[in-house]
Every structure is written in C-alpha cells, then in structure tokens.
C-alpha cells in the first residue's frame, strides 16, 4: 500500500536543511572544524580536485549560513596539512600536528608536531616556540585532542608508517610547555574514535536534604580510585527512577490562562492607588513563608563555569570491528597531576538500542549527554547517524531526525552549544558512498537538528549561590523591606521592594516611572551647608499598589523568581505554575525566566503533563519542548492502544445462552490506567533521566496542590469538543485546516477568560513583538504553532480511554 504523501513523521520536524552561500569551501579531506559561539571555523585539508593540501581558513556564520574566506595578508598561516587537531581555548583555536609536506622524504610527506594558535580577538596567527622535553609528543596525524581547563590533551594517532601511537601527552596552554606523558595501550584515531570535554559544568538536579552546588556528573572520581587505566570502577552516578518530589498544598489554578497584557494592571496600563495613599502600606499576612528546611527547596541542573581548580574530565569513545561492533568508553580525569586517572566504563553502557559502527565519528558534550555522529555504511544502509549517551546513567538513545539524511552525502557533525543545535555539513544531491570512498567532506548544505526536541540541551547558568537565593526568599518574606504592593486577582496584597522589581522586571520599571514625578531630594543640614545651591531630584511614586491579574499562587511564584533569579521553591516547580510562568516570560520578554521554566518543564514531562506542556510550548513558541511533548503524547497513546488490545485478546467472551445476561464489564471493558508504565525502550527514547524524579504529578491526589485536570488545556478542550462528534484523532500532516476553534472555552473555577491576549491600551511596552501577540488557539493544531494535524477515523471502543487519558475527547461528545 502506498503511503500517503501528505503524512509527515514527527521526527521530520526536528531537522531542516539549509543552503550555504558566500565563499563556499571546495570539497576537502581531513580538514578541521571548530565552533566558537555561533561561528564555525574550517581550516586546512586536502583538496579533492587536485589532491594538494591547503592551509586556508574559512568562517561560517551559523545564523545566516554565509561562508567567509579569511585572507592571510601577512602570510603567517601554518603549513598546509590535513588530519590535524583544532581545539578552542578561551577566544582562540589551538592547532596541533597533522600530515604535511616535506622536502626530505621520498614521497614528499611528513607528520608534524608543531603548535599554532589563531587569535580570534585580532584574527592573527601565533607560532609559539615550545622547548622540547621528555614529555614532548611524537609527530603524528589522525590523532585526538581535547582541552580541559588550561590543558591540551593529545591522545593516540598514527605515525608516518601508519602505526598507532599508544600514548597521551599534556600541554600547559598558559606556560606553553609539555607537562606529562604516559602510555595508553589503545588504538585511538580519527577513523574510529572521539575525545571530547565540555567547556562548562552541568550539575545534577537535586532537592531536599541532598541540595548542594557541587554534585556533578564527574562525581565518580574519588581518592580511592586507582590510577591504573585497567581499573574498572563503579558506574557513573545514576539517577533514581522512583524518586518523587513533595509539593505544597496551595490553591493553584488548574488551567492555562491568559497572561496579562503588556500594560494590563487593573485597567489596561493603570496603577491602583493604595488605600493609605502610599504612606502606610498594609503588611499583608497572606504571604506564605518559605520553610527553613532544605526539603522545601529544589535545585535543578545548572551550568557553571569550569575553573582550573575544578576542571572537567575527557570522554574518549571508540568503536571498531564494524561487522561485529565493539564499543569502548574511557573517562580521563583532568590531568592536573602526572598520575591522573583513566577509568574504563565500556561495560556500563546500556540502552534499548546501541549505536552502530560509525566511521570518522565526531563528538561533543551538551548538558548531561555525549553526542556521537558519523557515517554508517552497510550493504543495506548508507546514512549519517546521530546518537546520544546520557552521562548520568550511561544509557544510549538514537537522535531520530526522520528522512533528512535518507538522501545526499552528509559528512561532518558539529555542535553549537549556544543554540542547542547540531549542524551536519554535506551536500544533499551527492552520493554518500562515493564521497566516503574519497574521504570527502562537502560544505554546500547544512542540516540543522534541534537537540532540545530530544531532551538534549545545555541547562541555564547559575547566576548566584544557593545561599544568595535563600536570602532573596527571606527578603521577599520581610515586609519591613517593602515599599510597594502587588494586588493579586483574588485580592491578596503582597508587599514588595520596588527597587528590586525595577532591576529585574523592565516593564514594572517603565510602568511605575510613568506615573511618578520628580521632586527635590531632601537634604540634611550638613549637606545644605556643603552644597547650598546644588539641587538633586528623585522620583516620587504617586501610587504604590499594582494590580496583577493573576491568582496568588502564580503571582507569588513570579515574585519568588524576581527575588532569586532562579526557580527554587516546590510551588514554582508545579507543572501548572510553570506553564503560567512560561507564558509570563514570553509576554514580558524575560529570557532568563523563559530558559528556567522551559528547563523545568522538560524535567516535568510525563504522560499526565504532556498535553499541558505541549500547549504551553506552542503558545510561547518553544518548538523543541513542544515537539518533545508531542512525542510523549503519541508514545502514550500507542502504549495504551497496545495494552487495551492485549487486554481484549486475553479476555474470552462468555457463552451467552437462553436467559444469560452479558456482563457489563465485557460490553464496556475498563480502560487501562493512565499511570501504566511506559516500556523501557520508549522511556529511554523520549524521557530525560530526571523527568521521573522531577515529575510532581506522580504524587497522590491528597498531596498535590492542583486538582487533577480532566483536560490538558483550553485549546485541547475546544478542539476535542468540536471534533469528538466526527470521530477523528490528530496525527501529523503537511497542511493544516483553519476551523472549528471558534467555540473555545475554559472550565476553570478561577477564570473563564479565553487564551487570547488583547492589545494593551498602555503607551508603555516592553517589546513591540509582545504587545499584539495572540495566545488563542485559532487553528486545529492544539495552539498557534506550525505542527499541523491529519484527521483519521477512530473506532468507537477506543474513545473511552482516549477521554480518560486527555487526548482530546470532551465528555459531552461521545
């Protein structure tokens, strides 16, 4: 049966192919690629057309996809070479070794051991003179290299006779001296291995009594480990799959609601005068004081800066014997001393599926994941493949990008950590097999893979210590430090400090300054005597109360963020609160809050929260989070269908005779529970290792601060009510129909407003793009995003569990 050409795989939404322009490099062999910020630097290689080596440098803007050729007017570029190494150190690129030309050898070739540095501040070349020592590396090419702290670590490679070099050498990049050398009895080279280290720390998410700032994925290094590379230690730290977080019992709205428009405080763009005229602010007792116990705090994983005192390890991954693939993983401790550890974790790697043999692999670290990509060639399959190893539990998962690599020649994968994107260079019209036989890399096209759609991303950075965050919460609880009031939708008053809010919330600053007036600054007697003629003015607020059209739980969570610059409390991490905070972040253009809430929603993603997170991500334009939530929804639907099918097949119908009555349980079999466990292979593919631990909805109904929702959100309810009478289910398609969303409604005891932000009448606006944004779901797409649907008929017996699982059927439509 021919597949419907209109049907599109969800995986196809995670990747797109772009055409590069500008000074496109010619096809090359053995060139190096280095990404710094949003720029890719390509150096040297051998020209495929003439088989001559080059020393030219190119730069690709990863936002505009324009190539620029660097002009070496001073003729100071290093010798032409290929299969060398290139690594970032600070704002420069360090090049080492490779194969180049020689005037003395018979074949005119030689292997190199020189070091060159390209300074990106001045765009100039430097060639430091390094004094030879007993630690100096032998000349080599096709080797591996990685930078951790201020050390360049060179691993393996081949000499001029193509024999593997079994040693590791360490270069101090500040002193420019080789500091250590040690044997390493492994065959490591560019054809089969990668060596990578991250430029930043990523801590594990912790909570309760386990809170601290120093728990990282490198915690397996301890003083009791042997320095021998043959020692096999315990596996890297694993996340616990059964842990659940406690929550507080607060009355929280149970649906996504419209965030306030840019100027909407009470009347649009207005401030409300305090009853006391702003002189004596009423100190409300409605503020819920944060408990002093550490159990009330959450610590998500954050990104911190790598220091020389606490550097990252180097991950060395190898695959070989491609007919019966062997996989190895060594973790090289930071080489701060000459007897640094090398630990073998090869036997600890697991997964529902393991990566195949990848030729000329490339690798990178992003968050908690080691990303490996390369060419996969067999008699039946020729493609480019991307895999991710979770470094918290050493579980492999495949990055399924759909059909984007099914044709064309894709040759080199690179990571842009700043955008959580993986870029694959190649040519979409060439033959992969032909180019691989020539070891050719093309640069005419680039495929962009959104890794966030797979739960792989760099967590937001930590901006202050945990003690400073707790101090911020204490400041919010101290009414004596307040000079302003926030009035919530349910008429609760929260005293706040206006200066602090003005620093963290630009829209608040603009709004209060608009109604303030300048008055002379009061002077004391000594100041009058010193500067009798000098007059200074200050802003005096006429109104000291602000109406914030959100209920108390959302408002206090928002203020807690403003006071701490983090999401710290248990209430802030509830999925419904996070959904509201993400919409507020999008409305007020608060990038920091957007990053934090998206990060926390990734950790909260489960079957019961997927629909809520999907719609929130669609309304706030978080495409990666939206696609990942959609994957979970579809995986849950398939699992429930399989369980119900198995349940029906295992149940034998009773023989109905005269006078027999058919059991009501047989005529309407019970739906499988929504809490049924997802198969392990599905969980490995779609879930972050911490999503179960961070799943707040796994609590009992008594402990949850939010009443269990029978519908994921308003747009899902509206869509379901309009479509349930037709017996359709959504799947992915290329086109979308604009209909059936006019009857949108919200079943919520707190608010009956639609999910649409009206244009503010205020002349103040934080962002022009925010003032007229519509948050209504106006198409049949679960929200205003570009994930279209295809309507497909559904059998009547499937509707019961569809209604229970929240996949879009209203109770009145069956």
Secondary structure, DSSP 8 states (H G I E B T S, - for coil): ----TTB--GGGGGEEEEE-EES----EES-EEEEETTEEEEEEEEETTT--EEEEEEEEETTTTEEEE---TT------EES-EEEEETTEEEEEEEEEE-SSSTTSEEEEEEEEEEETTTTEEE-------TT----BBS-EEEEETTEEEEE--B-TT--B--EEEEEETTTTEEEEEEE--S---TTTEEEE--SEEEB--EEGGG--S--BTTTT--TTS-S-TT----------SS------------S------TTBSTTBT--B--TTTTSS----S------SSGGGBEE---EEE--SSS---EEEEEEE-TTS-EEEEEEE---SSTT--EEE-GGG-B-SS-----EEEEEEEETTEEEEEEEEE-SS-EEEEEEEEETTTTEEEE---TTTTSSSEEEEEEEETTTTEEEEEEETTS-HHHHHHTT-B--SEEEEEEGGGGT-----B--S-HHHHHHHHHHHH-GGG--EEEE-TTS-EEEE-HHHHHHH-HHHHHHHHHH-EEEE----HHHHHH-SS---EEEE-S--EEE--S-HHHHHHHHHHHHHSS--BTGGGSHHHHHHHHHHHHHTT-HHHHHHHHHHHHHH-STTTHHHHHHHHHHTT-HHHHHHHHHHHHHHHHHHHHHHHHHHHHS------TT----HHHHT-----TT----HHHHHHH--TTTTTT-GGGS-TTT-SS---SSS-HHHHHHHHHHGGGTEEEE-BS-----S-TT-----SS----S-------S--S-HHHHT---S--SSSSSSSS---EEEE--GGGHHHHHHTTSS--GGG-
